[in-house]
């Protein structure tokens, strides 16, 4: 999450941002920044980011796709559930919401 993103989301005419307060439109004209809108948008963006923490954690714990495909193949051949067990553990260790 960044202030630039919040500025662009709340002030769609902004084309260039220099520092924290200098915003310009496509013609180089200054754009007045509404700090209340930016603060509200930054709060919304942070909440959205925080709500996806489980997803980022899961991504770090899942094995690479090649390894997962190999697990699925071996499970099919051997009648095992290694892949399903791996996915279930990652999900239970990192619950959604």
Secondary structure, DSSP 4 states (H G I P E B T S, - for coil): --HHHHHHHH-TT--EEETTTEEE-TTS-B----HHHHHHHHHHHHHHHHHTHHHHHHHHHSPPHHHHHHHHHHHHHHT--HHHHHHHHHHHHT---
